[in-house]
Amino acid sequence: DLLRSDLGNDTINGGSGFDYYFASYSDRSSGLTMTYDPTTGNGTITIGSEVDTLISIESFNAGRALSGGFEGTDFNDFIVGTSDNENYVWYGLFGN
C-alpha cells in the first residue's frame, strides 16, 4: 500500500502487508516531533496541534529523492526511535 496524509489530524493505518508512507512536511510553519517503533510500525508525527497517527507502517518514502527517506520541515525537527537497530534517511531541510 502507498499512503499519504494532508493537513489536519490523520490516522494512517497500513493494515496487513507491507506499507509505504509518503510524507513531506516541508510546507509546515514549525518543526515536527516524530516517534516511531519499527517493531510495531506504530508512531506519531506532531506539528503544533496537528497529530498524524501511524499504525502498521513498515516503511517511509518521501522527500525530494523518492528513493527513500522522510522530508521534515525548515525548522528544528525531533525524531525518536527505539533501542532496535534502525536505518533511516532524513531530509531535514534548513532546521536541525
Long-range contacts (C-beta under 8 A, 24 or more apart in sequence): 3-57, 5-52, 7-50, 8-50, 9-50, 9-51, 9-52, 9-53, 10-52, 10-53, 11-52, 11-53, 11-55, 12-52, 12-53, 12-54, 12-55, 12-57, 13-55, 13-56, 14-41, 14-55, 14-56, 14-57, 14-58, 15-56, 16-56, 18-58, 18-59, 19-56, 19-57, 19-58, 19-59, 20-57, 20-58, 20-59, 20-60, 20-61, 21-54, 21-57, 21-59, 21-60, 21-61, 21-62, 22-60, 22-61, 22-62, 22-66, 23-60, 23-62, 23-70, 23-71, 24-62, 24-63, 24-71, 25-71, 25-72, 25-73, 26-71, 26-72, 26-73, 26-74, 26-93, 28-73, 28-75, 30-73, 30-75, 31-72, 31-73, 31-75, 31-76, 31-77, 31-78, 31-95, 32-72, 32-73, 32-75, 32-77, 32-78, 33-77, 33-78, 33-79, 33-80, 34-70, 34-77, 34-78, 34-79, 34-80, 35-80, 36-79, 36-80, 36-81, 36-82, 37-81, 37-82, 38-81, 38-82, 38-84, 38-86, 39-82, 39-84, 47-73, 60-88, 62-91, 63-89, 63-91, 64-91, 65-91
